[in-house]
Amino acid sequence: MANESFDQTMMFQGKVDDELATSDILYTVHEALKEKGYNPINQLVGYLLSGDPAYITSHKNARSLIRRLERDDLLEELVRYYLESHKECK
């Protein structure tokens, strides 16, 4: 029966393969900054505080990659990672 298909819930699978994870973007940006001779931590902090993408090099497409992420989401990810990886250090 044709109406039976309306009683079933369909699942939608988004394209996850094409999207880079936050950690992948951070590592790529870090490496690009390091390769260009910058202090990656200082540059990332400058970007996070100001929102100015000029702190990030365009080498390896790093500037475009970092702009894919919302700064508040990036900060949330960094804090979560730090706290989870330092649980046993209390």
DODOMAR-987152 format. One record per residue: residue number from 1; x, y, z of N, C-alpha, C in turn; residue in one letter. Coordinates in nm, 4 decimals. Layout:
// residues N
+-----+----------+----------+----------+----------+----------+----------+----------+----------+----------+---+
|   k |      n.X |      n.Y |      n.Z |     ca.X |     ca.Y |     ca.Z |      c.X |      c.Y |      c.Z | r |
+-----+----------+----------+----------+----------+----------+----------+----------+----------+----------+---+
| NUM |        X |        Y |        Z |        X |        Y |        Z |        X |        Y |        Z | A |
...
+-----+----------+----------+----------+----------+----------+----------+----------+----------+----------+---+
// end
This chain:
// residues 90
+-----+----------+----------+----------+----------+----------+----------+----------+----------+----------+---+
|   k |      n.X |      n.Y |      n.Z |     ca.X |     ca.Y |     ca.Z |      c.X |      c.Y |      c.Z | r |
+-----+----------+----------+----------+----------+----------+----------+----------+----------+----------+---+
|   1 |   0.0821 |  -0.1189 |   0.0000 |   0.0000 |   0.0000 |   0.0000 |   0.0866 |   0.1254 |   0.0000 | M |
|   2 |   0.0440 |   0.2260 |  -0.0697 |   0.1194 |   0.3509 |  -0.0808 |   0.1173 |   0.4298 |   0.0492 | A |
|   3 |   0.0124 |   0.4200 |   0.1271 |   0.0017 |   0.4970 |   0.2510 |   0.0913 |   0.4446 |   0.3622 | N |
|   4 |   0.1409 |   0.3229 |   0.3494 |   0.2270 |   0.2663 |   0.4521 |   0.3559 |   0.3473 |   0.4660 | E |
|   5 |   0.4045 |   0.4058 |   0.3588 |   0.5294 |   0.4817 |   0.3648 |   0.5138 |   0.6083 |   0.4493 | S |
|   6 |   0.3935 |   0.6595 |   0.4649 |   0.3714 |   0.7781 |   0.5462 |   0.3775 |   0.7468 |   0.6957 | F |
|   7 |   0.3667 |   0.6206 |   0.7325 |   0.3711 |   0.5812 |   0.8725 |   0.5126 |   0.5556 |   0.9214 | D |
|   8 |   0.6071 |   0.5568 |   0.8325 |   0.7451 |   0.5271 |   0.8696 |   0.8270 |   0.6554 |   0.8782 | Q |
|   9 |   0.9184 |   0.6586 |   0.9727 |   1.0085 |   0.7722 |   0.9872 |   1.1334 |   0.7463 |   0.9055 | T |
|  10 |   1.1658 |   0.8438 |   0.8229 |   1.2868 |   0.8316 |   0.7416 |   1.3995 |   0.9043 |   0.8125 | M |
|  11 |   1.5191 |   0.8527 |   0.7965 |   1.6362 |   0.9178 |   0.8546 |   1.7108 |   0.9933 |   0.7461 | M |
|  12 |   1.7558 |   1.1115 |   0.7813 |   1.8362 |   1.1915 |   0.6893 |   1.9808 |   1.1843 |   0.7342 | F |
|  13 |   2.0696 |   1.1479 |   0.6445 |   2.2126 |   1.1417 |   0.6721 |   2.2786 |   1.2593 |   0.6007 | Q |
|  14 |   2.3280 |   1.3548 |   0.6772 |   2.3979 |   1.4684 |   0.6183 |   2.5351 |   1.4278 |   0.5706 | G |
|  15 |   2.5971 |   1.5144 |   0.4942 |   2.7331 |   1.4877 |   0.4462 |   2.8311 |   1.5233 |   0.5559 | K |
|  16 |   2.8827 |   1.4249 |   0.6229 |   2.9798 |   1.4453 |   0.7289 |   3.1207 |   1.4347 |   0.6731 | V |
|  17 |   3.1378 |   1.3585 |   0.5672 |   3.2703 |   1.3333 |   0.5108 |   3.3395 |   1.4600 |   0.4625 | D |
|  18 |   3.2622 |   1.5531 |   0.4068 |   3.3210 |   1.6731 |   0.3487 |   3.3620 |   1.7755 |   0.4534 | D |
|  19 |   3.3040 |   1.7671 |   0.5704 |   3.3319 |   1.8658 |   0.6737 |   3.4506 |   1.8232 |   0.7590 | E |
|  20 |   3.5384 |   1.9176 |   0.7839 |   3.6518 |   1.8909 |   0.8702 |   3.6096 |   1.9106 |   1.0152 | L |
|  21 |   3.6602 |   1.8274 |   1.1011 |   3.6337 |   1.8411 |   1.2432 |   3.7082 |   1.9635 |   1.2957 | A |
|  22 |   3.6589 |   2.0184 |   1.4052 |   3.7227 |   2.1338 |   1.4675 |   3.8693 |   2.1053 |   1.4969 | T |
|  23 |   3.8981 |   1.9874 |   1.5484 |   4.0370 |   1.9535 |   1.5807 |   4.1239 |   1.9500 |   1.4551 | S |
|  24 |   4.0697 |   1.8995 |   1.3454 |   4.1458 |   1.8957 |   1.2197 |   4.1797 |   2.0374 |   1.1729 | D |
|  25 |   4.0834 |   2.1265 |   1.1838 |   4.1053 |   2.2655 |   1.1428 |   4.2106 |   2.3296 |   1.2323 | I |
|  26 |   4.1992 |   2.3091 |   1.3623 |   4.2974 |   2.3670 |   1.4548 |   4.4386 |   2.3170 |   1.4264 | L |
|  27 |   4.4535 |   2.1879 |   1.4034 |   4.5856 |   2.1322 |   1.3746 |   4.6412 |   2.1871 |   1.2433 | Y |
|  28 |   4.5575 |   2.1989 |   1.1432 |   4.6021 |   2.2524 |   1.0143 |   4.6462 |   2.3973 |   1.0275 | T |
|  29 |   4.5657 |   2.4776 |   1.0983 |   4.5993 |   2.6186 |   1.1185 |   4.7280 |   2.6301 |   1.2003 | V |
|  30 |   4.7398 |   2.5493 |   1.3041 |   4.8607 |   2.5493 |   1.3875 |   4.9849 |   2.5206 |   1.3034 | H |
|  31 |   4.9780 |   2.4167 |   1.2226 |   5.0923 |   2.3794 |   1.1380 |   5.1251 |   2.4878 |   1.0361 | E |
|  32 |   5.0225 |   2.5471 |   0.9769 |   5.0453 |   2.6527 |   0.8779 |   5.1140 |   2.7728 |   0.9421 | A |
|  33 |   5.0688 |   2.8111 |   1.0614 |   5.1309 |   2.9233 |   1.1317 |   5.2762 |   2.8925 |   1.1671 | L |
|  34 |   5.3000 |   2.7698 |   1.2138 |   5.4346 |   2.7278 |   1.2509 |   5.5268 |   2.7292 |   1.1288 | K |
|  35 |   5.4784 |   2.6774 |   1.0174 |   5.5583 |   2.6735 |   0.8947 |   5.5965 |   2.8135 |   0.8464 | E |
|  36 |   5.5098 |   2.9094 |   0.8720 |   5.5377 |   3.0465 |   0.8286 |   5.6206 |   3.1237 |   0.9310 | K |
|  37 |   5.6564 |   3.0582 |   1.0422 |   5.7435 |   3.1211 |   1.1399 |   5.6739 |   3.1985 |   1.2501 | G |
|  38 |   5.5432 |   3.1847 |   1.2603 |   5.4679 |   3.2532 |   1.3656 |   5.4584 |   3.1657 |   1.4900 | Y |
|  39 |   5.4316 |   3.2279 |   1.6034 |   5.3994 |   3.1542 |   1.7249 |   5.2505 |   3.1198 |   1.7152 | N |
|  40 |   5.2159 |   2.9935 |   1.6898 |   5.0764 |   2.9566 |   1.6645 |   4.9813 |   2.9881 |   1.7806 | P |
|  41 |   5.0282 |   2.9695 |   1.9028 |   4.9415 |   2.9952 |   2.0176 |   4.9077 |   3.1442 |   2.0253 | I |
|  42 |   5.0090 |   3.2286 |   2.0143 |   4.9855 |   3.3734 |   2.0192 |   4.8920 |   3.4188 |   1.9074 | N |
|  43 |   4.9134 |   3.3660 |   1.7883 |   4.8309 |   3.4066 |   1.6748 |   4.6859 |   3.3614 |   1.6924 | Q |
|  44 |   4.6675 |   3.2389 |   1.7406 |   4.5311 |   3.1891 |   1.7629 |   4.4607 |   3.2674 |   1.8732 | L |
|  45 |   4.5328 |   3.3000 |   1.9790 |   4.4738 |   3.3811 |   2.0862 |   4.4350 |   3.5183 |   2.0322 | V |
|  46 |   4.5218 |   3.5786 |   1.9541 |   4.4899 |   3.7080 |   1.8924 |   4.3635 |   3.7006 |   1.8092 | G |
|  47 |   4.3514 |   3.5957 |   1.7314 |   4.2312 |   3.5774 |   1.6501 |   4.1075 |   3.5574 |   1.7367 | Y |
|  48 |   4.1182 |   3.4725 |   1.8386 |   4.0030 |   3.4440 |   1.9237 |   3.9570 |   3.5680 |   1.9998 | L |
|  49 |   4.0496 |   3.6494 |   2.0453 |   4.0136 |   3.7694 |   2.1206 |   3.9561 |   3.8795 |   2.0321 | L |
|  50 |   4.0129 |   3.8952 |   1.9144 |   3.9745 |   4.0082 |   1.8299 |   3.8738 |   3.9733 |   1.7206 | S |
|  51 |   3.8787 |   3.8487 |   1.6746 |   3.7952 |   3.8108 |   1.5604 |   3.8558 |   3.8519 |   1.4279 | G |
|  52 |   3.9737 |   3.9104 |   1.4313 |   4.0402 |   3.9574 |   1.3097 |   4.1150 |   3.8421 |   1.2430 | D |
|  53 |   4.0707 |   3.8002 |   1.1248 |   4.1355 |   3.6874 |   1.0567 |   4.2775 |   3.7179 |   1.0097 | P |
|  54 |   4.3202 |   3.8437 |   1.0176 |   4.4565 |   3.8790 |   0.9771 |   4.5601 |   3.8133 |   1.0684 | A |
|  55 |   4.5201 |   3.7664 |   1.1860 |   4.6119 |   3.6950 |   1.2744 |   4.6476 |   3.5561 |   1.2203 | Y |
|  56 |   4.5696 |   3.5083 |   1.1243 |   4.5890 |   3.3734 |   1.0699 |   4.6417 |   3.3838 |   0.9278 | I |
|  57 |   4.7461 |   3.3105 |   0.8999 |   4.8052 |   3.3101 |   0.7665 |   4.7097 |   3.2462 |   0.6647 | T |
|  58 |   4.7277 |   3.2856 |   0.5410 |   4.6493 |   3.2218 |   0.4346 |   4.7199 |   3.0964 |   0.3816 | S |
|  59 |   4.8426 |   3.0729 |   0.4309 |   4.9191 |   2.9528 |   0.3930 |   4.8369 |   2.8278 |   0.4250 | H |
|  60 |   4.8343 |   2.7344 |   0.3332 |   4.7577 |   2.6090 |   0.3472 |   4.6083 |   2.6335 |   0.3680 | K |
|  61 |   4.5605 |   2.7491 |   0.3212 |   4.4191 |   2.7840 |   0.3310 |   4.3725 |   2.7970 |   0.4768 | N |
|  62 |   4.4659 |   2.8241 |   0.5681 |   4.4356 |   2.8278 |   0.7111 |   4.3332 |   2.9351 |   0.7470 | A |
|  63 |   4.3437 |   3.0513 |   0.6868 |   4.2508 |   3.1601 |   0.7188 |   4.1071 |   3.1230 |   0.6807 | R |
|  64 |   4.0910 |   3.0637 |   0.5650 |   3.9571 |   3.0210 |   0.5229 |   3.9041 |   2.9094 |   0.6119 | S |
|  65 |   3.9921 |   2.8191 |   0.6499 |   3.9496 |   2.7085 |   0.7366 |   3.9025 |   2.7575 |   0.8726 | L |
|  66 |   3.9795 |   2.8460 |   0.9358 |   3.9447 |   2.8918 |   1.0701 |   3.8146 |   2.9714 |   1.0688 | I |
|  67 |   3.7859 |   3.0361 |   0.9573 |   3.6631 |   3.1159 |   0.9479 |   3.5385 |   3.0293 |   0.9308 | R |
|  68 |   3.5562 |   2.9003 |   0.9056 |   3.4424 |   2.8078 |   0.9002 |   3.3822 |   2.7860 |   1.0391 | R |
|  69 |   3.4632 |   2.8128 |   1.1409 |   3.4206 |   2.7879 |   1.2780 |   3.3767 |   2.9177 |   1.3449 | L |
|  70 |   3.2733 |   2.9095 |   1.4243 |   3.2340 |   3.0234 |   1.5066 |   3.3329 |   3.0315 |   1.6222 | E |
|  71 |   3.3753 |   3.1520 |   1.6560 |   3.4755 |   3.1665 |   1.7620 |   3.4253 |   3.1135 |   1.8954 | R |
|  72 |   3.2986 |   3.1359 |   1.9280 |   3.2472 |   3.0855 |   2.0559 |   3.2444 |   2.9328 |   2.0580 | D |
|  73 |   3.2138 |   2.8705 |   1.9446 |   3.2178 |   2.7241 |   1.9369 |   3.3608 |   2.6728 |   1.9518 | D |
|  74 |   3.4533 |   2.7443 |   1.8932 |   3.5938 |   2.7073 |   1.9024 |   3.6431 |   2.7175 |   2.0465 | L |
|  75 |   3.6073 |   2.8262 |   2.1137 |   3.6455 |   2.8422 |   2.2550 |   3.5834 |   2.7332 |   2.3419 | L |
|  76 |   3.4574 |   2.7025 |   2.3152 |   3.3892 |   2.5965 |   2.3898 |   3.4613 |   2.4631 |   2.3728 | E |
|  77 |   3.5008 |   2.4341 |   2.2509 |   3.5733 |   2.3099 |   2.2216 |   3.7075 |   2.3054 |   2.2939 | E |
|  78 |   3.7787 |   2.4168 |   2.2928 |   3.9091 |   2.4230 |   2.3584 |   3.8965 |   2.4055 |   2.5096 | L |
|  79 |   3.7989 |   2.4710 |   2.5698 |   3.7792 |   2.4591 |   2.7151 |   3.7381 |   2.3167 |   2.7508 | V |
|  80 |   3.6470 |   2.2595 |   2.6732 |   3.6023 |   2.1223 |   2.6985 |   3.7204 |   2.0254 |   2.6909 | R |
|  81 |   3.8017 |   2.0384 |   2.5863 |   3.9169 |   1.9503 |   2.5700 |   4.0139 |   1.9660 |   2.6866 | Y |
|  82 |   4.0425 |   2.0896 |   2.7244 |   4.1367 |   2.1143 |   2.8334 |   4.0865 |   2.0505 |   2.9631 | Y |
|  83 |   3.9610 |   2.0748 |   2.9962 |   3.9063 |   2.0220 |   3.1215 |   3.8999 |   1.8696 |   3.1213 | L |
|  84 |   3.8602 |   1.8101 |   3.0094 |   3.8507 |   1.6653 |   3.0022 |   3.9897 |   1.5985 |   3.0078 | E |
|  85 |   4.0878 |   1.6641 |   2.9485 |   4.2209 |   1.6031 |   2.9479 |   4.2975 |   1.6278 |   3.0779 | S |
|  86 |   4.2441 |   1.7133 |   3.1647 |   4.3103 |   1.7423 |   3.2918 |   4.2274 |   1.6987 |   3.4131 | H |
|  87 |   4.1309 |   1.6123 |   3.3924 |   4.0462 |   1.5649 |   3.5025 |   4.1288 |   1.4990 |   3.6122 | K |
|  88 |   4.2236 |   1.4158 |   3.5710 |   4.3027 |   1.3393 |   3.6691 |   4.4091 |   1.4237 |   3.7361 | E |
|  89 |   4.4267 |   1.5469 |   3.6940 |   4.5316 |   1.6330 |   3.7504 |   4.4829 |   1.7159 |   3.8689 | C |
|  90 |   4.3577 |   1.7006 |   3.9112 |   4.3046 |   1.7856 |   4.0180 |   4.3756 |   1.7659 |   4.1472 | K |
+-----+----------+----------+----------+----------+----------+----------+----------+----------+----------+---+
// end
